[in-house]
Amino acid sequence: MELTQLTKIMRDSGVAGAGGAGFPSYAKLDKRADTIILNCAECEPLLKLHRQVLEKFALEILTALELIRETVEAEQVIIAVKSSYKGAIAAVNSHLSKFKHTKIGILPEIYPAGDEVVTIYETTGRVVAPGALPITVGVTVFNVETALNVYYAVQEQKGVTFKYITIAGEVKNPTTFKAPLGMTYGELIALAGGATVEDPVLIAGGPMTGRVTSAADVVTKTSNAILVLPKNQYVAKKKLTPIKMNMQVAMAACCQCRMCTDLCSRNLLGHPIEPHRFMRALTNGKTDDTPAYMNTFFCSGCGLCEMYSCGQGLSPASLIGKVKGSLRASGVTPPKDAELKPVSENRKYSRVPMARLTARLGLTKYNVPAPLKDELLDAASVKIMLSQSIGAPSVACVKAGDTVVAGQMIGAPAEGKLSTAVHASICGTVSEVTDKYVLIRK
């Protein structure tokens, strides 16, 4: 298939990174790539869907990856997966003989193995420079569900209309559902048997990088999990702490022990992000230490420093995120001459095991099976967001009163911009259209 043809199919089908970032996948197609990596790291505790989807749809995913490899003329495909995902590995192995350019790359059971910079290093030994894209080292990374969506787009001419999502924590029946885009989180929690605690905190995403959400929020292309937690649970309390309080506590308690930096996954790979230095500058009002602030651009946002490393319970990641956001809002751009140091000799001793992280977060009791139910859920209405990926929002191409069918394009990619289409996830009537969403009732 020609590169321009596959690019158009993926753009018009609304394929975007399903692992959380939501980067429009067509923009990753690049003939500089010699290696295509499938990221099945299941980066955060309690998430189950990536390994489940790979196990169930291994042939479809491998087929899509081979199409991408042929299109960009890459040399190899690496299936990056952890050794404990035995079902997924067995499923891939059962089809590998048909894909001579594909091999399995075993990832360590660490956090954050799913950070693509870490994934690339663990599977190829290549280090992506600070602020650079994977393509600069000849690599393109796709998420498991993203690759499956490419298969549907090419082989079945289907747009992205649903998302696999794990409901875990304090629910009666933890489950991974196949949910129409636009379905509410509250509906999914009810289908998982409902919350088993009163007035729970809902976390959209994993415990490390997820955000507090509400039952009224809806499923998008980047939704991976909803964690239902008691208010007094460690993760919930950290997520609910106001940024102002994080700052006040940091000013009073940061002892410059360096643990946040010593365990920083990007720092260990030679990137210049130093959380301890940032904390020293911020909490002491040091405005002359420019690198401490500018190097926040190279933070991956994995949350390890504040959820695991800091013995004082401080929140470097949240404060870094706040400062980084303020710099961007002020028009400041990342440094272009950041130094990449050699990979730390201490890295192999400083990696954080997933089991230990799960225990430290107080989540071990929730680390139970969440079986995949592959029947598409029924929804009486859906709220399809027009912005579900990085870049410009889709432009609504329907109006109130229109009748639509599942799979019909209701939001076209913005012309001349990084953008993807969105599609109706159910059949019904459009009841409302705004610049933010399209509401469809069955």
WOPERA-V915381 format. One record per residue. N is the residue number from 1. OMEGA is omega in whole degrees, 0 to 359 (999 if undefined). Layout:
BEGIN
((N | OMEGA) (N | OMEGA))
END
This chain:
BEGIN
((1 | 178) (2 | 181) (3 | 181) (4 | 180) (5 | 179) (6 | 178) (7 | 181) (8 | 180) (9 | 182) (10 | 180) (11 | 183) (12 | 178) (13 | 176) (14 | 181) (15 | 178) (16 | 181) (17 | 184) (18 | 182) (19 | 179) (20 | 183) (21 | 177) (22 | 178) (23 | 179) (24 | 192) (25 | 180) (26 | 182) (27 | 178) (28 | 181) (29 | 188) (30 | 183) (31 | 172) (32 | 183) (33 | 171) (34 | 182) (35 | 173) (36 | 180) (37 | 171) (38 | 183) (39 | 175) (40 | 183) (41 | 187) (42 | 196) (43 | 190) (44 | 176) (45 | 175) (46 | 179) (47 | 185) (48 | 198) (49 | 184) (50 | 179) (51 | 180) (52 | 181) (53 | 179) (54 | 179) (55 | 185) (56 | 187) (57 | 184) (58 | 183) (59 | 180) (60 | 181) (61 | 178) (62 | 178) (63 | 179) (64 | 180) (65 | 178) (66 | 176) (67 | 178) (68 | 180) (69 | 180) (70 | 184) (71 | 181) (72 | 178) (73 | 177) (74 | 183) (75 | 187) (76 | 172) (77 | 178) (78 | 175) (79 | 183) (80 | 187) (81 | 179) (82 | 185) (83 | 181) (84 | 180) (85 | 190) (86 | 179) (87 | 179) (88 | 180) (89 | 179) (90 | 180) (91 | 178) (92 | 181) (93 | 182) (94 | 181) (95 | 188) (96 | 182) (97 | 180) (98 | 186) (99 | 189) (100 | 180) (101 | 185) (102 | 176) (103 | 178) (104 | 174) (105 | 184) (106 | 178) (107 | 176) (108 | 181) (109 | 183) (110 | 171) (111 | 0) (112 | 180) (113 | 182) (114 | 172) (115 | 190) (116 | 177) (117 | 177) (118 | 179) (119 | 180) (120 | 181) (121 | 183) (122 | 184) (123 | 183) (124 | 184) (125 | 180) (126 | 180) (127 | 176) (128 | 182) (129 | 179) (130 | 177) (131 | 182) (132 | 177) (133 | 179) (134 | 183) (135 | 179) (136 | 174) (137 | 175) (138 | 184) (139 | 169) (140 | 184) (141 | 175) (142 | 174) (143 | 181) (144 | 184) (145 | 175) (146 | 180) (147 | 177) (148 | 178) (149 | 175) (150 | 178) (151 | 180) (152 | 181) (153 | 184) (154 | 187) (155 | 185) (156 | 179) (157 | 181) (158 | 172) (159 | 180) (160 | 183) (161 | 182) (162 | 180) (163 | 170) (164 | 184) (165 | 181) (166 | 174) (167 | 187) (168 | 180) (169 | 183) (170 | 172) (171 | 185) (172 | 184) (173 | 177) (174 | 188) (175 | 168) (176 | 185) (177 | 169) (178 | 191) (179 | 174) (180 | 174) (181 | 179) (182 | 176) (183 | 184) (184 | 177) (185 | 180) (186 | 178) (187 | 180) (188 | 178) (189 | 178) (190 | 180) (191 | 175) (192 | 178) (193 | 179) (194 | 179) (195 | 180) (196 | 174) (197 | 179) (198 | 175) (199 | 183) (200 | 171) (201 | 180) (202 | 178) (203 | 176) (204 | 184) (205 | 181) (206 | 182) (207 | 183) (208 | 186) (209 | 181) (210 | 180) (211 | 176) (212 | 182) (213 | 179) (214 | 181) (215 | 182) (216 | 178) (217 | 189) (218 | 179) (219 | 175) (220 | 181) (221 | 181) (222 | 179) (223 | 180) (224 | 182) (225 | 167) (226 | 177) (227 | 180) (228 | 188) (229 | 173) (230 | 182) (231 | 183) (232 | 178) (233 | 186) (234 | 183) (235 | 181) (236 | 181) (237 | 179) (238 | 182) (239 | 183) (240 | 183) (241 | 180) (242 | 182) (243 | 179) (244 | 178) (245 | 176) (246 | 181) (247 | 181) (248 | 179) (249 | 179) (250 | 180) (251 | 183) (252 | 193) (253 | 184) (254 | 184) (255 | 178) (256 | 179) (257 | 178) (258 | 182) (259 | 180) (260 | 179) (261 | 183) (262 | 180) (263 | 182) (264 | 186) (265 | 179) (266 | 178) (267 | 180) (268 | 177) (269 | 175) (270 | 178) (271 | 188) (272 | 179) (273 | 181) (274 | 183) (275 | 183) (276 | 179) (277 | 176) (278 | 181) (279 | 179) (280 | 181) (281 | 184) (282 | 186) (283 | 177) (284 | 178) (285 | 182) (286 | 181) (287 | 182) (288 | 179) (289 | 185) (290 | 181) (291 | 180) (292 | 180) (293 | 184) (294 | 182) (295 | 174) (296 | 178) (297 | 184) (298 | 175) (299 | 180) (300 | 181) (301 | 184) (302 | 177) (303 | 184) (304 | 184) (305 | 184) (306 | 182) (307 | 185) (308 | 193) (309 | 190) (310 | 178) (311 | 180) (312 | 181) (313 | 180) (314 | 189) (315 | 179) (316 | 184) (317 | 180) (318 | 180) (319 | 176) (320 | 179) (321 | 179) (322 | 181) (323 | 180) (324 | 177) (325 | 179) (326 | 178) (327 | 179) (328 | 180) (329 | 180) (330 | 178) (331 | 179) (332 | 180) (333 | 181) (334 | 176) (335 | 182) (336 | 183) (337 | 182) (338 | 182) (339 | 173) (340 | 180) (341 | 177) (342 | 176) (343 | 184) (344 | 176) (345 | 181) (346 | 187) (347 | 185) (348 | 178) (349 | 187) (350 | 179) (351 | 187) (352 | 179) (353 | 181) (354 | 182) (355 | 180) (356 | 178) (357 | 180) (358 | 179) (359 | 181) (360 | 180) (361 | 181) (362 | 186) (363 | 185) (364 | 182) (365 | 178) (366 | 182) (367 | 183) (368 | 179) (369 | 174) (370 | 189) (371 | 179) (372 | 173) (373 | 189) (374 | 175) (375 | 180) (376 | 181) (377 | 178) (378 | 179) (379 | 180) (380 | 177) (381 | 178) (382 | 178) (383 | 185) (384 | 179) (385 | 180) (386 | 175) (387 | 180) (388 | 179) (389 | 176) (390 | 179) (391 | 183) (392 | 177) (393 | 172) (394 | 180) (395 | 183) (396 | 179) (397 | 173) (398 | 179) (399 | 179) (400 | 181) (401 | 179) (402 | 172) (403 | 182) (404 | 176) (405 | 179) (406 | 181) (407 | 180) (408 | 177) (409 | 177) (410 | 176) (411 | 183) (412 | 176) (413 | 178) (414 | 184) (415 | 175) (416 | 182) (417 | 173) (418 | 189) (419 | 176) (420 | 179) (421 | 169) (422 | 187) (423 | 175) (424 | 181) (425 | 176) (426 | 172) (427 | 179) (428 | 182) (429 | 177) (430 | 182) (431 | 180) (432 | 176) (433 | 175) (434 | 177) (435 | 181) (436 | 187) (437 | 173) (438 | 180) (439 | 181) (440 | 177) (441 | 184) (442 | 999))
END
